[in-house]
Amino acid sequence: MNLFKKFISLFFKYPVLSAGFLIFISLLGIFAPIIAPYDPYIADTRARLQPPGVISGKYNLQNYDLIKSEDQRPRWEQLLDIENSNKEKKIIPKNSKGTIEFQLGPNSSFVDVNRNGNYLDEIVFDDFSNCLGLSQNECPKPNLKYTKIYKKDSTGYIDFIAEEEIIDYKNDIISLDLSVIREDTKKWPWWPSGLYLLGTDTIGRDYFSRLIYGARWNLTLMLITGIIGSMIGSSLGMIAGWNAFRPKYRWIIDEAIQRIVDITSVIPILLIAIMTTLILGNKIWVFSIILILFTWQNFVRIVRAKTLTIREYDYVKSSMISGASTFRIFTRHILPSHLNDIFVIATFNCSLIISLEAVLSFFEIAIPRHWTAWGNIIKLSVEYWDWGWWDGNYIYRYQTYIPVSLIVLVVFSLNFLGDWFRDKLDPKLRQIE
């Protein structure tokens, strides 16, 4: 019982849930290329906007001519030639063998949809062959027995045996739906063909893989811009606080930094993002610079205010009298006193970066649309938010709920973690505890 109470107290004393969730998301992002079963950027156009589960995409091959004529004329002219007894007709004799040849895409492969080890049972006719709009009686299907299906390079082959006499212009055109052939983008040979854990988006990309790669993209952007922004903001804050109200015009350094902070603070980030996107285009380095420029002001103000107090401490003045360089005073005496504030502001800025990414991606600003950012995923899913309104079955809304929930959880986790850092690193709060 005592162990249970200790566990509960530790559970609430430390940010177990928030830290655990952030570690979990980070691991998903780091190992995204290993965990994701599909390439997040390659789409299977025959598996567009499908619910979770096994999806059977079809490769539709219309109007394959078993007896290719030199002059491919309209079907109604071909039917007239059948009645012309003087015209020689090409024939495939009964029980003769032939091969259907067709081109495949670069990522196409044969898929055993029903997993019975046989590809041949995946080959089926349409309801009736599509012979330029003619009826089934005017365009009868040939009676074929398929014996083998295989692929060489980018060409597919189906071997068959004619179980009836096939006559040119009469029963030599077929229309096949080949469930066995699909643009399969899976990365693992052992992964079940057509299995999408969370379904697909509007162009057939695996939703689960895009979410994992989205964590990789969002966290990388957050860390890079957050670290650079905190370094710039903290450095400028210490420089401004150290030179504030100093003689010999050193105070101008503080005034210049403060005016830059004021200017960047009053300009809306959305307006800057729109302007830079129109001028420079949707590029990731543009978006990173925008985030860095608008995440360093908080560091400057808070670090500057605290530096004004720290520089008056006796040990700092003693270091100055001893001849210590300004860089040494900054790194040995002033910076350690700011660590708790920097950690707290950094976690707040990281949550701000995640939120800004989602907002700007939703408005298609600064981030390319094909990137796997969570904001892009939300934007794409909202486009089919009302699908299913006629029967009240909104089966695709989960594709909006999941990334929104992930963003909210990451933001809350970062804020909780920042509060914990503040409590543990601030000596005054430790004394209260």
C-alpha angles and dihedrals in degrees: 000000000000090000090052091051091049090050092050092048091050090046092057095034094058128044093251098152097042095043092043092051093048091048090049093050091046092052090049090053095045094049096035094120089055099039100041110088094201138041104261094213101047116081131208100216092198092059099053119157099349128162120245117292139054112339122199109207118194131217105212116208110185128199104355109186112218091193108041112207125205091237114045102202131172114290094245089059090049090054090056090055090057090065092049104094092188093062116090112239125210113230137191104210122231115271092018121134127238143164132232110214125195139160123254132202120255093259098037118124139167114268127195096215097182091037098228095130093251125104096184096072089060091068112092137160124245115254084273133346115273103233102171094297096308122139123261092255091056092046108035121187120247116243104239135169113211115217108171142007123196144149135231117188105311096339126092125207134196117190116209143175119223109234091188137026111281115210126197114252091011116066102349099104122085134176114210132192105202108198086174093070123067143144094260111188097181117134099205121066091210094054111108109259113253095008112143113178095201100018128247137287128242095287098040103264118147108260096204093053092048091052092053093047087046089060089051092050097043096047093046091051091045094051097044097046093037094052094044092045093049092048093049095043095045093047094049091045093054092045091049094047093046094051098037114123090359120147127241092053093293087127088071089074090059092045093050093050092046093050091050089052091049093049095048091045097057096046110087112242091220091059092049091047092051093048095047091046092052091049103037102020133231100319128149096227089055091054092047092053090049091053093046093050092052100042102056101065095081091055092051096053098044097039091046093052093050093044090058088061098040095052089063094057116114096239090054093050089047090055090051092050090048089058099252114164121249090246091055092048090050095048099038104035114013104036096052089055090056099049096096092049092045092052093050094046091044093055090048091050092048090056088047090053092052091050094046091050091054093047096046092044090051089057091043093242125150096342123088111246095233094058117110095236114143090238090057090049090052092048092051094046093050089062089071097032093123098045107131097030092133093066099023092245105129095180097164100052091094087073087068098039096054100056092039090053091048092052092048092048093048092049093049092045092052092049093049090048091050091052090051091050090051092051094047100041099041109085093205093056091046090056091052090051 
